Amino acid sequence: MQKITMNIPHDVRDILSELEKAGYSAYIVGGAVRDAVMGKVPHDYDICTSATPEEMKTVFQHRNVIETGLKHGTLTVVGKENHYEVTTYRIDGDYGDSRHPEQVIFVDNIEEDLARRDFTVNAMAYNEKTGLIDPFGGVSDVENKIIRAVGDPDKRFTEDALRIMRAVRFSAVCGFAIEKHTKNAMFRHKELLKNVSEERKNIEFCKMLVMADAALLLTYKEIFATFIPEIEPTFDFDQHNFHHQYDVYEHIARAVSYAPHDLIIRLSLFFHDIGKPETYTMDENGVGHFYDHAKVSRSITENVMKRMKFDNHSIRLVTELVESHGIVPSDSQKYARKLLNRFGEEQVKRLLTVARCDVLAQADYDGRASVFEKQNALEKNIEDAIAKQQCFSVKDLAVNGNDIKALGIREGKEIGRILGLLLDAVLENPENNQKEILLRLVKDYTTV
């Protein structure tokens, strides 16, 4: 067997040792072994053993254990630094729902267990005594940067359709190509993804999207459309507009690929033009227009993200960016301050990134250079305003509600109105944010 070097954590080494001393075989399996073969430092360790769940409970009776999945042979051992899942070697029964095996059968052979796994790069095992167990050529596929199903790809994907998205995710994250028979089977069985829970698809989609390039997003678009059917109308949709050299979906894919590896930004770009086909019109000169497409895109995005079980905070951030992605840049310092007031520091930076990626994915039309110049000026003005700690919100004003009450104004709505007017005055001119000046202004805003 080929030897690899793994710097195994003490907790993991102790678990393996305790199982072996009790007469059972035990290995590190899955992603940790793959990462080690790739020369990466593993962060998550899964362990497989010939011991049954009941036998594991005896071996680890002196430890703190969590009975997380005894039915499927899994026990979680609480270590000094982490929790570790330890699972009995098993083979899976029939998958009636393309998600879960109807039963599992415990076996005492590691190679039988590896044979049920999804891809060859994940079907390797390791311990220090035996070395590397690689019955399906995982090392070779790592070296050649290939994602290949273990055994029959049709069987692998009908067992668990989520493996289709896992293959795309591994391709994006590792930069590996998907082997042709595996790839063909993914497309044959893509409709089975409809049987998979939204939460599981969400996790794989997000991990993929953060690392995906345009080529991957274009290659597997029909797979994404099985669980985001709202994206399909954008495929091959000619925009008939001099600002664009690509159809709507290719523009989306390229915009995403320009973005940093930030989930909120990349989700916003994936959805930013999803409403274009619904809003398309053509004028008498044959030029396409998409009036109000940002608002429609926002509505579609919100529906998709709710269906896919995204958290409310992410939905708010993404939909806000989608609706505002067409922001017109300006070199006005006042405009920069107003954006900071409206979106806040972190979100306005995301918005500028989304807007820049959107333009980068357009055609090189006359005037595009001017757009970039204004974007650069806007970014600089925003950075300057932040650096100077200028006032962007009511809470940053040099006066507060109590100061206004001291002038004899008691009604809450009136105080709020005056604070809003004072903020406008400060956004117009930051020098106004001095208590004496603001209190003088209050007298102009009221008859008290």
C-alpha positions as CSV (number, residue, x, y, z in Angstrom):
1,M,0.0,0.0,0.0
2,Q,1.2,3.5,-0.8
3,K,2.4,5.5,2.3
4,I,1.3,9.0,3.1
5,T,2.2,11.2,6.0
6,M,-0.6,12.4,8.3
7,N,-0.1,14.5,11.3
8,I,-2.9,12.8,13.3
9,P,-4.3,14.7,16.2
10,H,-3.8,13.1,19.6
11,D,-7.6,12.6,20.1
12,V,-7.8,10.7,16.8
13,R,-4.7,8.6,17.5
14,D,-6.1,7.7,20.9
15,I,-9.5,6.6,19.4
16,L,-7.7,4.4,16.8
17,S,-5.4,2.9,19.5
18,E,-8.2,2.1,21.9
19,L,-10.2,0.3,19.2
20,E,-7.1,-1.6,18.0
21,K,-6.2,-2.6,21.6
22,A,-9.7,-4.0,22.0
23,G,-9.1,-6.3,18.9
24,Y,-10.9,-4.2,16.2
25,S,-9.5,-2.6,13.1
26,A,-10.0,1.1,12.6
27,Y,-9.1,3.7,10.0
28,I,-9.4,7.4,9.2
29,V,-11.6,7.7,6.2
30,G,-13.0,10.2,3.7
31,G,-12.1,13.9,3.4
32,A,-9.2,13.8,5.9
33,V,-7.4,11.2,3.8
34,R,-8.2,13.0,0.6
35,D,-6.8,16.2,2.0
36,A,-3.7,14.5,3.1
37,V,-3.1,13.0,-0.3
38,M,-3.6,16.5,-1.8
39,G,-1.0,17.8,0.6
40,K,-3.5,19.8,2.7
41,V,-3.8,19.7,6.5
42,P,-7.1,17.9,7.3
43,H,-9.5,19.7,9.7
44,D,-12.2,17.1,10.1
45,Y,-11.6,13.5,10.9
46,D,-14.0,10.6,10.5
47,I,-13.2,7.2,11.7
48,C,-14.4,3.7,10.6
49,T,-14.1,0.5,12.5
50,S,-15.0,-3.2,12.5
51,A,-16.5,-2.7,16.0
52,T,-20.3,-2.7,16.1
53,P,-22.1,0.2,17.9
54,E,-22.6,-1.9,21.0
55,E,-18.9,-3.0,20.9
56,M,-17.9,0.7,20.5
57,K,-19.9,1.6,23.6
58,T,-17.9,-1.0,25.6
59,V,-14.6,0.2,24.2
60,F,-15.4,3.9,25.0
61,Q,-17.3,3.3,28.3
62,H,-14.8,5.5,30.1
63,R,-15.3,8.4,27.7
64,N,-18.1,10.9,27.0
65,V,-19.9,9.6,24.0
66,I,-23.0,10.8,22.1
67,E,-25.3,8.2,20.5
68,T,-25.8,10.2,17.4
69,G,-26.7,7.5,14.9
70,L,-26.6,4.0,16.3
71,K,-29.1,2.8,13.8
72,H,-26.6,3.6,11.1
73,G,-23.6,2.5,13.1
74,T,-22.4,5.9,14.3
75,L,-21.2,7.0,17.7
76,T,-19.7,10.4,18.5
77,V,-16.7,10.4,20.8
78,V,-16.0,13.6,22.6
79,G,-12.3,14.4,22.6
80,K,-10.3,17.0,24.3
81,E,-10.3,19.4,21.3
82,N,-13.2,18.1,19.2
83,H,-16.0,15.6,18.6
84,Y,-15.3,12.6,16.3
85,E,-17.8,10.4,14.5
86,V,-16.8,6.7,14.7
87,T,-18.8,4.5,12.4
88,T,-19.0,0.7,11.9
89,Y,-18.0,-0.6,8.5
90,R,-21.2,-1.0,6.6
91,I,-22.9,-1.6,3.3
92,D,-26.1,0.2,2.4
93,G,-29.4,-1.5,1.5
94,D,-31.8,-0.2,-1.2
95,Y,-32.4,3.6,-1.5
96,G,-36.1,3.9,-2.0
97,D,-36.2,7.7,-2.0
98,S,-32.8,8.6,-3.6
99,R,-31.8,10.0,-0.2
100,H,-31.5,7.4,2.5
101,P,-30.8,3.6,2.6
102,E,-33.7,1.6,3.9
103,Q,-31.3,-0.4,6.0
104,V,-27.6,-0.7,6.6
105,I,-25.7,-4.0,7.0
106,F,-22.6,-4.0,9.2
107,V,-19.5,-5.7,7.8
108,D,-16.0,-6.3,9.1
109,N,-14.1,-5.4,5.9
110,I,-12.9,-1.8,5.2
111,E,-12.9,-2.3,1.4
112,E,-16.6,-3.3,1.5
113,D,-17.3,0.0,3.3
114,L,-15.2,2.1,0.9
115,A,-17.1,0.5,-2.1
116,R,-20.4,2.2,-1.0
117,R,-18.9,5.7,-1.0
118,D,-19.5,8.4,-3.6
119,F,-16.2,9.3,-5.3
120,T,-12.8,7.6,-5.6
121,V,-11.1,10.6,-3.9
122,N,-13.3,10.0,-0.9
123,A,-13.0,6.2,-0.9
124,M,-9.6,5.9,0.8
125,A,-8.7,4.9,4.3
126,Y,-5.6,5.3,6.5
127,N,-4.0,4.2,9.7
128,E,-0.4,4.3,10.7
129,K,0.0,0.5,10.9
130,T,-1.4,-0.4,7.5
131,G,-0.9,2.8,5.6
132,L,-3.1,3.9,2.8
133,I,-6.0,1.7,1.6
134,D,-7.0,2.8,-1.9
135,P,-9.0,0.1,-3.8
136,F,-10.5,2.4,-6.4
137,G,-7.6,4.5,-7.6
138,G,-8.3,7.6,-5.5
139,V,-4.6,8.6,-5.4
140,S,-4.4,8.5,-9.2
141,D,-7.6,10.6,-9.5
142,V,-6.2,13.1,-7.1
143,E,-3.0,13.3,-9.0
144,N,-4.9,13.8,-12.3
145,K,-7.5,16.1,-10.7
146,I,-10.5,14.0,-11.5
147,I,-13.8,13.4,-9.8
148,R,-14.9,9.9,-10.6
149,A,-17.8,7.9,-9.1
150,V,-16.9,4.7,-7.2
151,G,-18.1,1.8,-9.4
152,D,-21.3,2.4,-11.4
153,P,-22.1,6.1,-11.4
154,D,-25.8,5.5,-12.2
155,K,-26.0,3.4,-9.0
156,R,-24.2,6.0,-7.0
157,F,-26.5,8.9,-8.0
158,T,-29.7,6.9,-7.7
159,E,-28.7,5.9,-4.2
160,D,-28.3,9.5,-3.2
161,A,-29.1,12.3,-5.7
162,L,-27.3,14.9,-3.5
163,R,-24.1,13.3,-4.8
164,I,-24.8,15.1,-8.1
165,M,-24.3,18.5,-6.3
166,R,-21.4,17.1,-4.2
167,A,-19.6,16.3,-7.5
168,V,-20.1,19.9,-8.7
169,R,-19.0,21.2,-5.4
170,F,-15.8,19.1,-5.3
171,S,-15.1,20.2,-8.8
172,A,-15.4,23.9,-7.8
173,V,-13.6,23.6,-4.5
174,C,-10.8,21.3,-5.6
175,G,-10.5,22.5,-9.2
176,F,-11.0,18.9,-10.5
177,A,-12.7,17.9,-13.7
178,I,-15.6,15.4,-13.5
179,E,-14.9,12.2,-15.4
180,K,-17.2,11.9,-18.5
181,H,-19.1,8.8,-17.4
182,T,-19.7,10.3,-14.0
183,K,-20.7,13.6,-15.6
184,N,-23.1,11.9,-18.1
185,A,-24.8,10.0,-15.2
186,M,-25.2,13.3,-13.3
187,F,-27.2,14.8,-16.1
188,R,-29.2,11.6,-16.6
189,H,-30.4,11.6,-13.0
190,K,-30.5,15.4,-12.2
191,E,-34.3,15.3,-11.8
192,L,-33.8,13.1,-8.7
193,L,-32.5,16.2,-6.9
194,K,-36.2,17.2,-6.5
195,N,-36.3,14.4,-3.9
196,V,-33.6,15.9,-1.8
197,S,-34.4,18.3,1.0
198,E,-33.9,22.0,0.4
199,E,-31.5,22.3,3.3
200,R,-29.1,19.7,1.9
201,K,-29.1,21.2,-1.5
202,N,-28.6,24.7,0.0
203,I,-25.4,23.6,1.8
204,E,-23.9,22.1,-1.4
205,F,-25.0,24.9,-3.6
206,C,-23.5,27.6,-1.3
207,K,-20.2,25.7,-1.0
208,M,-20.0,25.3,-4.7
209,L,-21.0,28.9,-5.5
210,V,-18.3,30.5,-3.3
211,M,-15.6,28.8,-5.4
212,A,-17.2,28.4,-8.8
213,D,-15.8,29.9,-12.0
214,A,-17.9,30.8,-15.1
215,A,-17.1,27.6,-17.0
216,L,-18.5,25.4,-14.1
217,L,-21.6,27.6,-13.7
218,L,-22.3,27.3,-17.5
219,T,-21.5,23.6,-17.7
220,Y,-23.9,22.6,-14.9
221,K,-26.7,25.2,-15.3
222,E,-29.3,22.5,-16.1
223,I,-28.5,20.8,-12.8
224,F,-29.0,24.1,-10.9
225,A,-32.3,24.6,-12.7
226,T,-33.7,21.4,-11.2
227,F,-34.0,23.1,-7.8
228,I,-33.9,26.8,-8.9
229,P,-36.2,26.6,-11.9
230,E,-36.6,30.4,-11.9
231,I,-33.1,30.6,-13.4
232,E,-33.9,28.6,-16.5
233,P,-35.6,31.4,-18.5
234,T,-32.3,33.3,-18.4
235,F,-30.5,30.5,-20.4
236,D,-29.7,31.6,-23.9
237,F,-31.8,34.8,-23.5
238,D,-30.4,37.3,-26.0
239,Q,-30.4,40.7,-24.5
240,H,-30.3,42.7,-27.7
241,N,-28.5,45.5,-26.0
242,F,-25.1,47.1,-26.8
243,H,-24.2,47.0,-23.0
244,H,-24.2,43.2,-23.2
245,Q,-22.3,40.7,-25.3
246,Y,-23.6,37.6,-23.5
247,D,-27.0,36.1,-23.0
248,V,-28.5,36.7,-19.5
249,Y,-27.3,33.6,-17.9
250,E,-23.7,33.8,-19.3
251,H,-23.6,37.3,-18.0
252,I,-24.7,36.1,-14.6
253,A,-22.0,33.3,-14.6
254,R,-19.3,35.7,-15.6
255,A,-20.3,38.3,-13.0
256,V,-20.2,35.7,-10.3
257,S,-16.7,34.6,-11.4
258,Y,-15.3,38.1,-11.0
259,A,-16.5,38.3,-7.4
260,P,-14.4,37.5,-4.3
261,H,-15.1,34.2,-2.5
262,D,-17.9,35.8,-0.4
263,L,-21.2,34.0,-0.2
264,I,-23.5,37.0,0.1
265,I,-21.8,38.8,-2.8
266,R,-21.9,35.7,-5.0
267,L,-25.5,34.9,-4.2
268,S,-26.4,38.5,-5.0
269,L,-24.7,38.2,-8.4
270,F,-26.2,34.8,-9.2
271,F,-29.7,36.3,-8.7
272,H,-29.2,39.9,-9.7
273,D,-30.6,39.5,-13.3
274,I,-33.0,36.6,-12.7
275,G,-36.0,38.8,-13.4
276,K,-34.8,40.1,-16.8
277,P,-36.7,37.7,-19.0
278,E,-39.9,38.7,-17.2
279,T,-39.4,42.4,-17.9
280,Y,-38.0,42.2,-21.4
281,T,-39.2,44.7,-24.0
282,M,-37.8,45.8,-27.4
283,D,-38.0,49.3,-28.7
284,E,-38.6,50.4,-32.3
285,N,-34.8,50.2,-33.0
286,G,-34.6,46.6,-32.0
287,V,-32.8,47.4,-28.7
288,G,-33.8,45.3,-25.6
289,H,-34.7,46.9,-22.3
290,F,-35.4,45.4,-18.9
291,Y,-37.2,48.2,-17.0
292,D,-37.7,47.4,-13.3
293,H,-35.9,44.1,-13.6
294,A,-34.0,44.7,-10.3
295,K,-37.3,44.9,-8.4
296,V,-38.6,41.8,-10.1
297,S,-35.3,40.0,-9.5
298,R,-35.5,40.9,-5.8
299,S,-39.0,39.4,-5.5
300,I,-37.9,36.2,-7.3
301,T,-34.8,36.0,-5.2
302,E,-36.7,36.3,-1.9
303,N,-39.0,33.5,-3.0
304,V,-36.2,31.2,-4.0
305,M,-34.1,31.9,-0.8
306,K,-37.1,31.3,1.4
307,R,-37.9,28.0,-0.3
308,M,-34.2,27.0,0.0
309,K,-34.4,27.7,3.8
310,F,-31.8,30.5,3.9
311,D,-31.8,32.4,7.1
312,N,-33.6,35.8,7.3
313,H,-30.4,37.8,7.7
314,S,-28.9,36.4,4.5
315,I,-32.2,36.9,2.6
316,R,-32.3,40.6,3.7
317,L,-28.7,41.3,2.7
318,V,-29.0,39.5,-0.7
319,T,-32.3,40.9,-1.7
320,E,-31.2,44.4,-0.9
321,L,-28.1,44.0,-3.0
322,V,-30.1,42.5,-5.9
323,E,-32.6,45.4,-5.9
324,S,-29.8,48.0,-5.7
325,H,-27.2,46.4,-8.0
326,G,-27.9,48.9,-10.8
327,I,-26.7,51.8,-8.7
328,V,-25.5,54.7,-10.8
329,P,-22.0,55.7,-9.6
330,S,-21.1,59.3,-8.8
331,D,-18.0,61.1,-7.7
332,S,-20.0,63.3,-5.3
333,Q,-18.9,63.1,-1.7
334,K,-22.4,63.8,-0.5
335,Y,-23.7,60.8,-2.5
336,A,-21.1,58.6,-0.8
337,R,-22.3,59.7,2.6
338,K,-25.9,59.1,1.7
339,L,-25.1,55.6,0.5
340,L,-23.3,54.9,3.8
341,N,-26.4,56.2,5.6
342,R,-28.7,54.0,3.6
343,F,-26.8,50.8,3.6
344,G,-24.2,50.9,6.3
345,E,-20.4,50.5,5.9
346,E,-20.3,46.7,5.4
347,Q,-23.3,46.5,3.0
348,V,-22.3,49.5,0.9
349,K,-18.9,47.8,0.3
350,R,-20.7,44.7,-0.9
351,L,-22.9,46.8,-3.1
352,L,-19.9,48.4,-4.8
353,T,-18.4,45.0,-5.4
354,V,-21.6,43.7,-6.9
355,A,-22.0,46.7,-9.2
356,R,-18.3,46.4,-10.4
357,C,-18.7,42.7,-11.1
358,D,-21.9,43.4,-13.0
359,V,-20.1,45.9,-15.3
360,L,-17.1,43.7,-15.7
361,A,-19.4,41.0,-17.2
362,Q,-20.9,43.4,-19.7
363,A,-19.7,44.4,-23.2
364,D,-16.8,46.8,-23.7
365,Y,-19.1,49.6,-24.9
366,D,-18.3,53.3,-25.3
367,G,-18.6,54.8,-21.9
368,R,-17.7,51.8,-19.8
369,A,-14.4,53.3,-18.9
370,S,-16.2,56.3,-17.5
371,V,-18.4,54.0,-15.4
372,F,-15.3,52.4,-13.9
373,E,-13.8,55.9,-13.2
374,K,-16.9,56.9,-11.3
375,Q,-17.0,53.6,-9.4
376,N,-13.4,54.2,-8.4
377,A,-14.2,57.8,-7.3
378,L,-17.2,56.6,-5.3
379,E,-15.2,53.9,-3.5
380,K,-12.5,56.4,-2.6
381,N,-15.1,58.9,-1.3
382,I,-16.7,56.1,0.8
383,E,-13.3,55.1,2.2
384,D,-12.4,58.7,3.0
385,A,-15.7,59.2,4.8
386,I,-15.2,56.1,6.9
387,A,-11.6,57.1,7.6
388,K,-12.6,60.6,8.8
389,Q,-15.4,59.0,10.9
390,Q,-18.0,61.2,9.4
391,C,-21.6,61.1,10.5
392,F,-23.8,58.6,8.5
393,S,-26.7,58.0,10.8
394,V,-28.8,59.6,13.6
395,K,-26.8,57.8,16.3
396,D,-23.6,59.6,15.0
397,L,-25.1,63.1,15.4
398,A,-23.6,65.4,17.9
399,V,-27.0,65.8,19.5
400,N,-29.6,63.3,20.6
401,G,-33.3,63.2,21.5
402,N,-32.6,64.3,25.1
403,D,-30.9,67.5,23.7
404,I,-34.0,68.3,21.7
405,K,-36.3,67.5,24.6
406,A,-34.4,70.1,26.6
407,L,-35.5,72.7,24.1
408,G,-39.1,72.0,25.1
409,I,-40.0,69.5,22.3
410,R,-41.7,66.5,23.8
411,E,-43.6,64.6,21.1
412,G,-41.7,61.5,19.9
413,K,-42.6,61.9,16.2
414,E,-41.6,65.5,16.1
415,I,-38.2,64.6,17.7
416,G,-37.7,61.9,15.1
417,R,-38.6,64.4,12.3
418,I,-36.1,66.9,13.6
419,L,-33.3,64.3,14.0
420,G,-33.9,63.3,10.4
421,L,-33.6,66.9,9.2
422,L,-30.4,67.4,11.2
423,L,-29.0,64.2,9.6
424,D,-29.8,65.6,6.2
425,A,-27.9,68.8,7.1
426,V,-24.9,66.8,8.2
427,L,-24.9,64.5,5.1
428,E,-25.0,67.7,3.1
429,N,-22.1,69.2,5.0
430,P,-20.2,67.1,7.6
431,E,-18.9,70.3,9.2
432,N,-22.5,70.8,10.5
433,N,-22.1,68.0,13.0
434,Q,-21.3,70.2,16.0
435,K,-23.7,70.5,18.9
436,E,-24.0,74.3,18.8
437,I,-24.7,74.3,15.1
438,L,-27.3,71.5,15.3
439,L,-29.1,73.1,18.2
440,R,-29.3,76.4,16.3
441,L,-30.7,74.4,13.3
442,V,-33.4,72.8,15.6
443,K,-34.8,76.3,16.1
444,D,-35.1,76.7,12.3
445,Y,-37.1,73.4,12.1
446,T,-39.6,74.2,14.8
447,T,-41.8,77.1,16.0
448,V,-41.1,76.2,19.7
